[in-house]
Amino acid sequence: MEAHVDKDILDHLKTLHTSAIDARNGYEEALEDAEGKGLTSLFRDMIALHHANSEELGGLLINAGEEADDSGSFMSVVHRTIMSVRSLFDGLDGSVLPGLIDGEKRNIERYDTAIQASSSTPAIVGTLTAQRNKIREKIELMQQQNAAYEAAQS
């Protein structure tokens, strides 16, 4: 049975789904380029987090009778290219953390907007809030890693 979900909410879910796939793809590229050094464990954690989020969001879309497109967007290509170019210069060490933190903060903003738009659908709000909180925890971890990296550089 398909749940009726407002078109505005569906659009937000699609945006979050695509963003999660794009983020996962970017981190997969970073993991490959890191070659087991530097931020490898962070990249693995972020791949797992964004993969789980995309699967869950895809499930919400399918339940609402929508197609869950797993290909990501043009930004996937951009993220992969940026990560590849970065790895040539700095081996994806702590210097990439500020960019990753900014990207995840933009994800949080998308979640905030989607949560507001979904206020009439408590089940969706619950899922989105849980995902948002997990991303928020990872941002805090990255901020700690970044502070340690910067302290080691000075």
C-alpha positions in Angstrom: 0.0 0.0 0.0 1.4 3.4 -1.0 1.4 6.1 1.6 0.2 9.5 0.3 3.0 12.0 0.7 2.7 15.6 -0.3 4.7 16.5 -3.5 6.7 19.2 -1.6 7.8 16.5 0.9 8.6 14.1 -1.9 10.8 16.8 -3.6 12.7 17.2 -0.3 13.2 13.5 0.1 14.5 13.2 -3.5 16.9 16.0 -2.9 18.2 14.4 0.3 18.4 11.0 -1.4 20.5 12.4 -4.3 22.7 14.4 -1.8 23.3 11.2 0.2 24.4 9.3 -2.9 26.6 12.2 -4.1 28.3 12.4 -0.6 28.8 8.6 -0.5 30.3 8.7 -4.0 32.6 11.5 -3.1 33.8 9.7 0.0 34.3 6.5 -2.0 36.6 8.4 -4.3 38.4 9.9 -1.4 38.8 6.4 0.2 40.3 5.1 -3.0 42.7 8.0 -3.3 43.7 7.9 0.3 45.2 4.4 -0.2 44.8 3.4 3.4 46.5 6.5 4.8 45.3 9.6 6.6 41.5 9.8 6.9 40.7 6.3 5.7 38.6 5.4 8.7 36.6 8.7 8.6 35.9 8.1 4.9 34.7 4.6 5.6 32.4 5.8 8.4 31.0 8.5 6.1 30.4 6.1 3.2 28.5 3.8 5.6 26.5 6.7 7.0 25.5 8.2 3.6 24.8 4.7 2.2 22.5 3.9 5.0 20.8 7.3 4.7 20.3 6.9 0.9 18.8 3.4 1.4 16.4 4.6 4.0 15.4 7.7 2.0 15.0 5.4 -1.1 12.7 3.2 1.0 10.6 6.3 1.9 10.3 7.3 -1.8 9.4 3.8 -2.9 6.7 3.5 -0.1 5.2 6.8 -1.5 5.1 5.2 -5.0 8.1 7.1 -6.3 11.2 6.0 -8.2 14.4 5.9 -6.1 17.1 6.8 -8.6 20.5 5.6 -7.2 22.7 7.3 -9.8 23.2 10.6 -7.9 23.5 13.9 -9.7 26.1 15.7 -11.8 27.5 16.8 -8.4 28.7 13.2 -7.9 31.0 13.7 -10.8 32.2 17.1 -9.5 32.8 15.6 -6.0 34.8 12.7 -7.4 36.9 15.1 -9.6 37.6 17.4 -6.7 38.7 14.5 -4.5 40.9 13.2 -7.2 42.6 16.5 -7.8 43.0 17.1 -4.1 44.7 13.7 -3.6 47.3 14.6 -6.2 48.4 17.5 -4.1 48.0 16.5 -0.5 47.1 12.9 -0.2 43.8 13.7 1.4 45.1 14.5 4.8 43.6 16.7 7.5 43.7 19.7 5.1 40.5 18.4 3.5 38.5 18.5 6.7 37.2 22.1 6.5 35.8 21.3 3.0 34.2 18.1 4.3 32.7 19.9 7.3 31.2 22.6 5.1 29.7 20.0 2.8 28.1 18.2 5.7 26.8 21.5 7.1 25.1 22.0 3.8 23.6 18.6 4.2 22.3 19.5 7.6 20.6 22.7 6.1 18.9 20.4 3.5 17.6 18.2 6.4 16.4 21.2 8.4 14.4 22.4 5.4 13.0 19.0 4.7 12.1 18.4 8.4 10.2 21.7 8.4 8.3 20.8 5.2 7.5 17.4 6.5 6.0 18.5 9.9 2.6 17.0 9.0 4.2 13.6 8.6 5.7 12.5 11.9 7.1 9.2 10.6 9.2 11.1 8.0 10.2 13.7 10.5 11.4 10.9 12.8 13.6 9.3 10.1 15.0 12.6 8.9 15.7 13.9 12.4 17.6 10.6 13.2 19.7 10.9 10.0 20.4 14.6 10.7 21.6 13.9 14.2 24.0 11.2 13.0 25.5 13.6 10.4 25.7 16.3 13.2 27.7 13.8 15.3 30.1 13.2 12.4 30.6 17.0 11.9 31.5 17.3 15.6 34.0 14.5 15.2 35.5 16.1 12.1 35.7 19.5 13.9 37.7 17.7 16.7 40.0 16.0 14.1 40.4 19.4 12.3 41.4 21.1 15.6 44.0 18.4 16.3 45.3 18.6 12.7 45.6 22.4 12.9 47.4 22.2 16.3 49.8 19.7 14.9 50.6 22.0 11.9 51.5 25.0 14.0 
